[in-house]
């Protein structure tokens, strides 16, 4: 029996739709799902132009705007069924130097998305978050932590019309401006590579895995959940050795706001978390609607041990160099 396409006939909007995740997610939706319309919302007209020239699909609309502008969001969200909120400022060193710009986009902009979505009665809104939001150690992480809290709390005053949930994941292989992209670029140029600390660990996934997580969340979400993937760890040093084994490497130490290791699920969140075969789901600390809505997760998996945390340096699953290369090839 063919699996039902839950997006069939739906209008989907992606904020930050010209970013690495947004663009790849757009292409995946167009190729695999019978959506009615797909709206790319972003502030970069040049990226929209390049993206539009590479996509010949009448279902796609490009909407120029900034999430700092709530009136523009209200116009864009008209008759939209699903929103994936991926727009954010995310370069850690730049945001440490320009802190309030991060607040205006990642915090105020997220609240604008919430307000506009409720006003336009959008059914499902999903936030793309990061492991840096768990025990944040820099401004980027702090703003994404705030974004998560805003999204979860939004369920308490949306009247049950709009559901807000979150996906939280680690470093995406091949995304623009990422460590891996920098290594690949330097590999071609034959340059010396600067590494903060070879013992630094991070969670890694490719864009296809990110798509799968988002699709799972969109299909299952009731409102208030945080969906977290089970993904492997790898040290920065091993990543560099796998991609550019013969290049000269210089250790420069941690930059402002960087952590040596990351956390995807905190020990505090473990009290409300359920482990599924491929994901963890952190349930809201108090149900916004009937608690029965969340019981399905208990049937799908098992409760996480209280006090446990999912950390990159203590992960049970580690990437080998060959596995990393295969993930990059499929990114």
C-alpha positions as CSV (number, residue, x, y, z in Angstrom):
1,X,0.0,0.0,0.0
2,X,1.4,3.4,-1.0
3,X,2.1,5.7,1.8
4,X,-0.1,8.8,1.9
5,X,1.5,12.1,1.0
6,X,0.5,14.3,4.0
7,X,1.7,17.4,2.1
8,X,-0.6,16.8,-0.9
9,X,-2.5,20.0,-1.8
10,X,-0.7,22.0,1.0
11,X,0.9,25.5,0.7
12,X,4.3,25.5,2.3
13,X,6.4,28.6,3.1
14,X,10.1,28.5,4.1
15,X,11.7,31.5,5.8
16,X,15.3,31.7,4.9
17,X,14.4,29.7,1.9
18,X,17.6,30.6,0.0
19,X,19.9,29.3,2.7
20,X,21.7,26.0,2.5
21,X,18.9,24.1,4.2
22,X,16.1,26.1,2.7
23,X,17.2,25.7,-0.9
24,X,17.9,21.9,-0.6
25,X,14.6,21.4,1.3
26,X,12.7,23.3,-1.5
27,X,14.2,21.0,-4.2
28,X,13.4,17.9,-2.1
29,X,9.7,19.0,-1.6
30,X,9.3,19.7,-5.3
31,X,10.7,16.3,-6.4
32,X,9.0,14.1,-3.8
33,X,5.7,15.7,-2.8
34,X,2.5,16.9,-4.4
35,X,2.3,20.3,-2.7
36,X,0.0,23.0,-4.1
37,X,2.4,25.9,-3.7
38,X,5.9,26.5,-2.2
39,X,6.8,30.0,-1.1
40,X,10.5,31.0,-0.6
41,X,10.7,33.9,1.8
42,X,14.1,35.6,2.2
43,X,15.8,39.0,2.2
44,X,18.5,38.3,-0.4
45,X,17.3,39.2,-3.9
46,X,20.5,37.9,-5.6
47,X,20.2,34.4,-4.0
48,X,16.5,34.4,-5.0
49,X,17.5,35.3,-8.6
50,X,20.0,32.5,-8.8
51,X,17.7,30.0,-7.2
52,X,14.8,31.0,-9.5
53,X,16.9,30.5,-12.6
54,X,17.7,27.0,-11.5
55,X,14.1,25.9,-10.7
56,X,11.5,25.6,-13.4
57,X,8.4,24.7,-11.4
58,X,5.2,26.7,-11.5
59,X,4.4,25.8,-7.9
60,X,7.2,28.0,-6.5
61,X,6.8,31.6,-5.5
62,X,9.6,33.9,-4.4
63,X,8.7,36.5,-1.7
64,X,11.3,39.2,-0.9
65,X,11.2,40.3,2.8
66,X,12.8,40.3,6.2
67,X,11.4,38.5,9.3
68,X,12.1,41.7,11.2
69,X,9.1,43.1,9.3
70,X,5.9,41.6,10.8
71,X,3.6,43.3,8.3
72,X,5.5,41.7,5.4
73,X,5.2,38.3,7.2
74,X,1.5,38.7,7.6
75,X,1.1,39.3,3.8
76,X,3.4,36.4,3.0
77,X,1.6,34.0,5.4
78,X,-1.8,34.5,3.8
79,X,-3.4,31.1,3.0
80,X,-0.3,29.2,4.0
81,X,-0.8,25.8,5.7
82,X,2.8,25.0,6.9
83,X,5.8,27.2,7.7
84,X,9.3,26.0,8.2
85,X,11.2,28.8,10.0
86,X,14.8,28.5,8.9
87,X,15.7,32.2,8.7
88,X,18.5,33.2,11.2
89,X,21.8,34.9,11.6
90,X,24.2,32.1,12.6
91,X,27.9,33.0,12.2
92,X,29.2,32.8,15.7
93,X,32.2,35.3,15.6
94,X,30.1,37.9,13.6
95,X,27.3,37.7,16.1
96,X,29.6,38.1,19.1
97,X,30.7,41.4,17.5
98,X,27.2,42.4,16.4
99,X,25.1,41.2,19.2
100,X,21.9,43.2,18.8
101,X,21.7,42.3,15.1
102,X,21.4,38.7,16.2
103,X,18.7,39.6,18.7
104,X,16.7,41.6,16.2
105,X,16.7,38.7,13.7
106,X,16.8,35.5,15.8
107,X,14.6,36.6,18.7
108,X,12.4,39.5,17.6
109,X,12.2,38.1,14.1
110,X,11.0,34.7,15.5
111,X,8.4,36.4,17.6
112,X,7.2,38.2,14.4
113,X,6.9,34.8,12.7
114,X,4.8,33.6,15.6
115,X,2.5,36.7,15.7
116,X,1.9,36.6,11.9
117,X,1.3,32.8,11.8
118,X,-1.3,33.1,14.5
119,X,-3.0,36.1,12.8
120,X,-3.1,34.2,9.5
121,X,-4.3,30.9,11.2
122,X,-1.4,28.8,9.8
123,X,-1.8,25.2,10.9
124,X,1.8,24.1,11.6
125,X,4.9,26.1,12.2
126,X,8.3,24.4,12.7
127,X,11.5,26.1,13.9
128,X,14.9,25.0,12.7
129,X,17.2,25.2,15.8
130,X,20.7,24.2,16.7
131,X,22.7,22.2,19.3
132,X,24.1,25.6,20.4
133,X,20.8,26.4,21.9
134,X,21.3,23.7,24.6
135,X,23.3,25.2,27.4
136,X,24.2,28.1,25.2
137,X,27.8,29.4,25.4
138,X,27.6,32.2,22.9
139,X,25.2,34.8,21.7
140,X,24.0,32.8,18.7
141,X,23.1,29.9,21.0
142,X,21.4,32.2,23.4
143,X,19.2,33.7,20.7
144,X,18.3,30.3,19.4
145,X,17.5,29.2,23.0
146,X,15.1,32.2,23.2
147,X,13.7,31.3,19.8
148,X,12.9,27.7,21.0
149,X,11.2,29.1,24.2
150,X,9.2,31.5,22.2
151,X,8.0,28.8,19.9
152,X,7.0,26.4,22.7
153,X,5.2,29.1,24.7
154,X,3.4,30.2,21.6
155,X,1.1,27.2,21.8
156,X,-0.4,28.6,25.0
157,X,-1.9,31.5,23.3
158,X,-2.5,30.3,19.7
159,X,-5.9,29.0,20.8
160,X,-5.1,25.5,19.4
161,X,-5.4,26.9,15.8
162,X,-1.7,27.0,15.2
163,X,0.8,24.4,16.4
164,X,4.4,25.4,17.0
165,X,7.3,22.9,17.4
166,X,11.1,22.8,17.1
167,X,13.7,20.6,15.5
168,X,17.2,20.8,16.9
169,X,20.3,19.3,15.2
170,X,24.1,19.7,14.9
171,X,26.5,20.6,12.2
172,X,25.3,20.1,8.6
173,X,27.9,18.8,6.2
174,X,28.2,21.0,3.1
175,X,26.2,24.0,4.3
176,X,27.5,27.3,3.2
177,X,30.1,28.9,5.5
178,X,30.5,25.6,7.4
179,X,33.8,24.2,8.6
180,X,33.6,21.3,6.1
181,X,32.9,23.7,3.2
182,X,36.0,25.8,4.2
183,X,38.1,22.6,4.2
184,X,36.9,21.6,0.8
185,X,37.6,25.0,-0.6
186,X,41.1,25.1,0.9
187,X,41.7,21.6,-0.4
188,X,41.3,22.8,-3.9
189,X,43.5,25.9,-3.2
190,X,46.2,24.0,-1.4
191,X,46.2,26.4,1.5
192,X,47.2,25.9,5.1
193,X,44.2,25.2,7.3
194,X,43.5,26.8,10.7
195,X,41.8,24.6,13.3
196,X,40.5,25.8,16.6
197,X,41.2,22.6,18.5
198,X,41.7,19.1,17.0
199,X,40.0,17.5,20.1
200,X,36.8,19.6,19.7
201,X,33.8,17.3,19.0
202,X,30.6,18.1,17.1
203,X,27.5,16.2,16.0
204,X,27.3,15.7,12.3
205,X,24.6,15.1,9.7
206,X,24.0,15.8,6.1
207,X,21.2,17.7,4.5
208,X,19.2,14.6,3.6
209,X,19.2,13.6,7.3
210,X,18.0,17.1,8.2
211,X,15.2,16.8,5.6
212,X,14.1,13.5,7.2
213,X,14.0,15.0,10.6
214,X,11.9,18.0,9.5
215,X,9.5,15.8,7.6
216,X,9.1,13.5,10.6
217,X,8.4,16.5,12.9
218,X,5.9,18.0,10.5
219,X,4.0,14.8,10.2
220,X,3.9,14.0,14.0
221,X,3.9,17.4,15.7
222,X,1.1,18.3,18.1
223,X,2.7,21.5,19.4
224,X,5.4,22.2,21.9
225,X,7.8,19.3,21.1
226,X,11.5,19.5,20.4
227,X,12.6,16.9,17.9
228,X,16.3,15.8,18.1
229,X,18.0,13.3,15.8
230,X,20.4,10.5,16.8
231,X,23.5,11.4,14.9
232,X,27.2,10.6,15.2
233,X,30.1,12.6,16.6
234,X,33.5,13.3,15.2
235,X,36.5,15.5,16.3
236,X,37.4,18.5,14.3
237,X,40.9,17.1,13.9
238,X,39.6,13.8,12.4
239,X,37.3,15.8,10.0
240,X,40.3,17.8,8.8
241,X,42.4,14.6,8.4
242,X,39.7,12.9,6.4
243,X,39.1,15.8,4.0
244,X,42.6,17.2,3.6
245,X,45.0,14.6,5.0
246,X,48.2,16.1,3.5
247,X,47.5,19.8,4.2
248,X,49.4,21.8,6.8
249,X,47.2,22.5,9.9
250,X,47.6,25.3,12.4
251,X,45.8,25.1,15.8
252,X,44.6,28.6,16.8
253,X,42.5,27.8,19.9
254,X,38.8,28.4,20.6
255,X,37.3,31.6,19.2
256,X,35.1,33.9,21.2
257,X,31.9,32.0,22.2
258,X,32.9,28.6,21.0
259,X,32.6,25.5,23.2
260,X,34.9,22.5,23.1
261,X,31.9,20.1,23.0
262,X,28.2,20.4,22.2
263,X,24.9,19.1,23.8
264,X,21.8,18.1,21.9
265,X,19.6,17.0,24.8
266,X,20.3,18.4,28.3
267,X,19.9,16.5,31.6
268,X,17.1,18.9,32.5
269,X,15.2,18.1,29.3
270,X,15.7,14.3,29.9
271,X,12.9,14.4,32.5
272,X,10.4,15.1,29.6
273,X,12.1,13.2,26.8
274,X,11.1,10.1,24.9
275,X,13.6,8.0,22.9
276,X,12.4,6.7,19.5
277,X,14.4,4.5,17.1
278,X,15.9,7.5,15.2
279,X,15.0,10.5,17.3
280,X,14.5,12.0,20.8
281,X,11.4,14.0,21.4
282,X,11.3,16.5,24.3
283,X,7.7,17.0,25.3
284,X,6.5,20.3,26.8
285,X,6.8,20.6,30.6
286,X,3.0,21.2,30.7
287,X,0.6,20.1,28.0
288,X,-1.0,23.0,26.1
289,X,-3.9,20.8,25.1
290,X,-5.0,17.4,26.2
291,X,-2.2,15.4,27.5
292,X,-3.5,12.4,25.5
293,X,-2.1,14.0,22.3
294,X,1.4,13.3,23.5
295,X,0.9,9.7,24.6
296,X,1.6,8.5,21.1
297,X,5.3,9.1,21.7
298,X,5.3,6.8,24.7
299,X,3.8,4.1,22.5
300,X,6.4,4.7,19.8
301,X,9.4,4.6,22.2
302,X,10.6,4.7,25.8
303,X,11.2,7.4,28.4
304,X,14.7,8.7,28.6
305,X,16.6,8.1,31.9
306,X,16.3,11.2,34.1
307,X,19.5,13.1,34.5
308,X,21.0,11.7,31.2
309,X,22.3,14.1,28.6
310,X,23.2,13.7,24.9
311,X,26.7,15.1,24.5
312,X,29.0,15.1,21.5
313,X,32.1,13.9,23.5
314,X,30.2,11.0,25.2
315,X,28.3,9.9,22.1
316,X,28.0,6.1,21.5
317,X,28.1,6.6,17.7
318,X,31.2,8.0,16.0
319,X,31.9,8.7,12.4
320,X,34.9,7.1,10.7
321,X,36.8,9.0,8.0
322,X,35.3,6.8,5.3
323,X,31.8,7.3,6.6
324,X,32.3,11.1,6.7
325,X,33.5,11.0,3.0
326,X,30.3,9.1,2.0
327,X,28.1,11.6,3.9
328,X,29.8,14.5,2.1
329,X,29.3,12.8,-1.2
330,X,25.6,12.5,-0.6
331,X,25.3,16.1,0.7
